[in-house]
């Protein structure tokens, strides 16, 4: 079975509700997945926006060290670097420049910049990563290198 990720908040390729954006409550959307590979030791999720007017995609969320038996992230995950509940996980830095920001930050594209696409990518990993809470995307990708068994993606859109 192929790994698949979905959200009850939005259909793949469709707009994300304002509640999950910087114009709303700015809370993480609920995500559910299935088809996790049997050899998975942990999961990681990266949400970024390649349409951002920046050299690299704008990082909205890094959440990793998710236990392999977990099959969902509920809406409104805490924004702590180390989360104990409702799911044990670490979270990393997003791209907001206002100091060191950890956890989910929703879409907030520049007004008039057109439709942006928010890629929620889930990775099944064949090893437990030796990483700390609060790392950035480059460090997470480096740690995951050579350990990705499978990945799944769903995309939300948003424009102002």
N, C-alpha and C positions, 0 to 999 in steps of 0.2 A: 504494500500500500504506500502511496506517495503521501508525504507529510503535507498537511493543509492547515492554514490559519484563517480564521474569520472573526468578524465582530458583529454583534447584534446591533451596534450603533450605526453601522454603515455597510453597504454592499461594496464589494471590490470595484474600484474605479469610480465610486460615487462620492458626493460631498460628505464630509464629516460634520456632524451636528455642531452648532455653535457652542454648545455646552463644553465641548472638548477642545475649544480654541482659546487663544488669548483674548478674544472678544467676548467670551462667555465665562464659565466657571474655571476653565483651564484644568480640568481633571482628565486623567487618562481614560481612554475608552476600554470597555471590556473586550478581552480577546480570548478566543478558544482555539485549540488545535487538536488534531488527531493524526494518526499515522506515524507516531514517533518511532524511529528505528530501535530495534531490540538492544543494540549495543550502546545506546546513548547513556553517557555518564552525567551530563548536565546540558542545560539549554541556555541560550542567550538570545536577546532580542535587541535589534537596533532599529530605531525609527529616524529617518532623515528626509530632507527635502532637497533633491538635486536641482530644483528650479530656482533656488535662492540665488540672489545676485552676489555670490561669494565664490572664491576660488574652489572651495570644497563644499560638498553638500552640507546643509545646515542640520546639525544634530539636535533632535527633539527628545530623544530618550535612549538611554543605554540601560538595560537591565539584564543581569547575567548571574551565573551560579544558581540558576533555577534548577531544583531537583528534577530528575528525569521523569518521575511519576506525576508531576504537576501537569495539568492539561488546560489551565486557564489562568488568566490574570483578571481579577475583578475590576470593575470601574473604580476610579479614584484611588489608585495605589498611593501609599504614602511616598513622600519625596525624600526620605532618609537615605543615606549612603548604604546603610545595612538595614534591611527590612526583615523583621521577624514574623510579622503577621499582616495580611492574611496569607501571604506566601513568603517563604524564606528566600531571599535573594540579595544581591548587591546591586547598587545603581551607580552609574558614572556621570561624568560631566556632560552637560549639553552645551550648545554653542552660544548661549546668552552671555553677553560681555559684562553684565553687572556682577562682577565678582565670580566666585566659584559656585555655579548653580548645578545642583544634583537633582535627578529624577525627571519626570515628565514635564515638558512645557509644550503646550499645544500650538497649532498653526497660528501664525501672525504675519503673513506675508506683507510686503510693502503695498499700500493701497494703489490700485491701478496697474499692478504688475502682472495681472492675468492669473490664470488658474495654476496653482501649485499642486504638486503630487507628493503625498506623504507615504513613504514606503515603510511598512512594518515588516521587517524580515526576522524570521525565527530560525535559529541555527541549532541543530542537534549535534552535539560534540562527543567524540569518542574518548575524551579525557576530562578529568576535573582540572580546571584552569587554576594556575598558581598566580592569582591576581588579588589585589586589595580592593576594597570599596573605593569609589571616587575616581577611577581611572578615566582617561579620555578614549575616544573612538580608535585612535591610532594604536594605543596600547592594547585595547581589547582585540582588535583585528590581528595584531601581531601575536598575541597569546593564542588566538583561535587558529592561526595558520597551521595547516597540516592536520587539524583535528575535526574538520567539518564532515560529518557523515551525510547530512541532508539539510536542505533549507526550504522554507516556505515563505510566501509573501502575499500580503494583501495591501492594496493601495487606496488611500482616501484622498479626496481633493478638497481644496478650499481656495477662495479668492475674496478679496476685499474690494 
